[in-house]
Amino acid sequence: MHAASVEINTFASSVMGPDFYLEIFPFKTQSRDPFEKKTKNRFDLRTALYNYLKDKKNFVFEDALDLRNVPQKIGVPVKDFYSSLSHTEDVGVFVLDSAPVGVDFENRARILKPIVERVCQPKEVSLDSNFQLLWSIKEAAFKSIPFIIQPKAVTEITVTSLTTATNSKIPFFKTATFTSTIKTSSKRSVISKIDGICIFNDDHQLAIAKSNIDS
């Protein structure tokens, strides 16, 4: 997916809006210790976001490496931005937008149908033959909800539509759009929409979600 990062970024920005930015990069950590490698990769991913904000947005903030808040609200000059991060063992992804945004990047082989069926209703699974996408959609949608009002589980998010494009603008990748909903009031009676896109091939998938939910 990194090889097509320019095309993926161009496509995602055209759909998500002018304030959207995505970066995909391979990790360089050589450690054989899984925990050490994962920790270093997460640090490198957050550092990449920090460097982007410093170099492109002329902004430096003390909590740039904070891993706790998802999506992290960033008070850059003029307007607020939100960030979200995801990674596999070898590749990291971060997104940035002026609206709450979430991202999930996965190796498709690890997403088995029984796992998806545990977090999805049968109606959701029937939406598309690419059932693996549902996992990333729910993860990305969950991440797009401000931390203070995030639900306890991704099962509270319902995917209502998933449509794969007949023609993709990204060579060797397919694209899809989705809509999901969640009840977000204190009594869970107000339903909010979360929209987004999926970009995928046989090996990897990327889901990006944007919500209009603000904390």
C-alpha positions as CSV (number, residue, x, y, z in Angstrom):
1,M,0.0,0.0,0.0
2,H,2.9,2.3,0.6
3,A,3.9,2.1,-3.1
4,A,0.5,3.7,-4.0
5,S,0.5,6.2,-1.2
6,V,0.4,9.3,-3.5
7,E,-2.6,7.9,-5.4
8,I,-4.4,6.9,-2.2
9,N,-3.8,10.3,-0.6
10,T,-5.1,12.1,-3.7
11,F,-8.2,9.9,-3.9
12,A,-8.9,10.1,-0.1
13,S,-8.5,13.9,-0.1
14,S,-10.9,14.3,-3.0
15,V,-13.6,12.4,-1.1
16,M,-12.9,13.5,2.5
17,G,-12.4,17.2,1.8
18,P,-9.7,20.0,1.5
19,D,-8.6,19.8,5.1
20,F,-7.9,16.1,5.0
21,Y,-4.4,14.7,5.0
22,L,-3.1,11.1,5.0
23,E,0.4,9.7,5.3
24,I,1.5,6.1,4.8
25,F,5.0,5.0,5.6
26,P,7.0,1.8,6.2
27,F,8.5,1.3,9.6
28,K,12.3,0.8,9.9
29,T,12.4,-0.9,13.3
30,Q,14.7,-3.9,13.2
31,S,14.1,-5.3,16.7
32,R,13.1,-9.0,16.9
33,D,11.3,-8.4,20.2
34,P,7.6,-8.0,19.3
35,F,6.8,-5.7,22.3
36,E,9.9,-3.5,21.6
37,K,9.1,-3.3,17.9
38,K,5.4,-2.4,18.5
39,T,6.3,0.3,21.0
40,K,9.0,1.8,18.7
41,N,6.6,1.7,15.8
42,R,3.9,3.5,17.7
43,F,6.5,6.1,18.8
44,D,7.7,6.6,15.2
45,L,4.2,6.9,14.0
46,R,3.3,9.6,16.5
47,T,6.6,11.3,15.8
48,A,5.8,11.4,12.1
49,L,2.5,13.2,12.9
50,Y,4.4,15.6,15.2
51,N,6.9,16.4,12.4
52,Y,4.2,17.0,9.9
53,L,2.5,19.5,12.1
54,K,5.7,21.2,12.9
55,D,7.0,21.4,9.3
56,K,3.7,21.9,7.5
57,K,1.5,23.6,10.0
58,N,4.2,25.5,11.9
59,F,2.9,24.3,15.2
60,V,4.5,22.5,18.1
61,F,2.6,21.1,21.1
62,E,3.7,19.3,24.2
63,D,1.3,16.3,24.0
64,A,2.0,15.4,20.4
65,L,3.2,11.9,21.5
66,D,0.2,11.2,23.7
67,L,-1.2,7.8,22.7
68,R,-4.4,8.0,24.9
69,N,-6.8,10.4,23.2
70,V,-8.4,9.0,20.0
71,P,-9.1,11.1,17.9
72,Q,-6.7,13.6,19.3
73,K,-7.9,17.2,19.1
74,I,-5.1,19.5,18.1
75,G,-5.5,23.2,18.6
76,V,-3.4,24.4,15.7
77,P,-3.6,28.1,14.8
78,V,-6.8,29.4,13.1
79,K,-8.8,26.1,13.5
80,D,-8.8,22.8,15.4
81,F,-7.7,19.6,13.8
82,Y,-8.2,15.9,14.7
83,S,-5.8,13.1,14.2
84,S,-6.0,9.3,14.2
85,L,-3.4,6.6,13.8
86,S,-3.3,2.9,12.8
87,H,-0.6,0.4,11.9
88,T,0.3,-3.1,11.0
89,E,3.6,-4.7,11.9
90,D,5.4,-3.1,9.0
91,V,3.4,0.0,7.9
92,G,2.0,3.0,9.8
93,V,-0.8,5.4,8.8
94,F,-1.9,8.7,10.2
95,V,-4.8,11.0,9.1
96,L,-5.5,14.6,9.9
97,D,-8.7,16.6,9.4
98,S,-10.6,19.6,10.7
99,A,-13.5,17.2,11.6
100,P,-13.3,14.2,14.0
101,V,-11.6,11.5,11.9
102,G,-10.7,7.9,12.4
103,V,-8.5,5.4,10.5
104,D,-7.9,1.7,10.5
105,F,-5.3,-0.2,8.5
106,E,-5.2,-4.0,8.5
107,N,-3.8,-7.1,7.0
108,R,-6.8,-8.8,5.5
109,A,-5.7,-12.3,6.2
110,R,-6.0,-11.8,10.0
111,I,-9.7,-10.8,9.8
112,L,-11.7,-14.0,9.8
113,K,-15.4,-14.2,9.3
114,P,-16.3,-15.6,12.8
115,I,-14.5,-12.6,14.3
116,V,-16.5,-10.2,12.1
117,E,-19.7,-11.9,13.0
118,R,-19.0,-11.3,16.7
119,V,-19.1,-7.5,16.2
120,C,-21.7,-7.3,13.4
121,Q,-25.3,-8.1,12.9
122,P,-26.3,-10.5,10.0
123,K,-27.7,-7.6,8.1
124,E,-24.4,-5.9,8.2
125,V,-22.5,-9.0,7.0
126,S,-24.8,-9.3,4.1
127,L,-24.0,-5.8,2.8
128,D,-21.0,-6.8,0.8
129,S,-19.0,-10.0,0.1
130,N,-15.9,-8.2,1.4
131,F,-16.9,-8.9,5.0
132,Q,-13.4,-8.0,6.2
133,L,-14.1,-4.3,5.5
134,L,-16.7,-4.3,8.2
135,W,-14.0,-4.8,10.8
136,S,-12.0,-1.7,9.7
137,I,-15.2,0.4,9.1
138,K,-16.2,-0.2,12.7
139,E,-12.7,0.5,14.0
140,A,-12.4,3.7,12.0
141,A,-15.9,4.9,12.9
142,F,-15.2,4.2,16.6
143,K,-12.0,6.2,16.4
144,S,-13.8,9.1,14.8
145,I,-16.0,9.6,17.9
146,P,-14.4,12.0,20.4
147,F,-12.8,10.0,23.3
148,I,-15.1,11.5,26.0
149,I,-18.3,10.1,24.4
150,Q,-16.9,7.0,22.7
151,P,-19.2,3.9,23.2
152,K,-18.0,1.0,25.2
153,A,-17.8,-1.3,22.2
154,V,-17.7,-1.2,18.4
155,T,-20.9,-3.2,18.4
156,E,-22.8,0.0,19.2
157,I,-21.9,1.2,15.7
158,T,-24.2,0.0,12.9
159,V,-23.0,-0.1,9.3
160,T,-26.0,0.9,7.2
161,S,-24.5,0.9,3.7
162,L,-21.3,-0.3,2.0
163,T,-20.9,0.2,-1.7
164,T,-17.9,-1.0,-3.7
165,A,-17.1,1.3,-6.7
166,T,-17.2,-0.4,-10.2
167,N,-14.1,1.6,-11.3
168,S,-11.3,2.5,-9.0
169,K,-9.0,5.5,-9.6
170,I,-6.2,3.8,-7.8
171,P,-4.4,1.1,-9.8
172,F,-4.5,-2.4,-8.3
173,F,-6.8,-1.3,-5.5
174,K,-10.6,-1.3,-5.1
175,T,-12.5,1.5,-3.3
176,A,-15.8,1.6,-1.4
177,T,-17.9,4.1,0.4
178,F,-19.8,3.5,3.6
179,T,-22.3,5.0,6.1
180,S,-22.6,4.0,9.7
181,T,-24.8,5.3,12.6
182,I,-24.5,5.5,16.3
183,K,-26.7,6.8,19.1
184,T,-24.8,9.6,20.7
185,S,-26.9,11.4,23.2
186,S,-26.7,10.8,27.0
187,K,-29.8,8.6,26.7
188,R,-28.5,7.1,23.4
189,S,-31.6,8.5,21.6
190,V,-29.9,10.8,19.1
191,I,-28.6,9.0,16.0
192,S,-25.5,10.4,14.3
193,K,-24.0,9.5,11.0
194,I,-20.4,8.6,10.3
195,D,-19.4,8.4,6.6
196,G,-16.2,7.2,5.0
197,I,-14.2,5.3,2.5
198,C,-12.4,2.0,2.2
199,I,-9.3,1.3,0.0
200,F,-8.2,-2.3,-0.3
201,N,-6.6,-5.0,-2.3
202,D,-6.2,-8.8,-1.6
203,D,-3.6,-8.2,1.1
204,H,-4.4,-4.9,2.9
205,Q,-7.3,-2.6,3.7
206,L,-7.6,1.0,4.8
207,A,-10.8,2.5,6.2
208,I,-11.2,6.2,6.9
209,A,-14.2,7.6,8.8
210,K,-15.4,11.2,9.4
211,S,-18.0,12.1,11.9
212,N,-19.9,15.3,12.7
213,I,-19.8,14.5,16.4
214,D,-17.9,16.9,18.6
215,S,-17.2,16.6,22.3
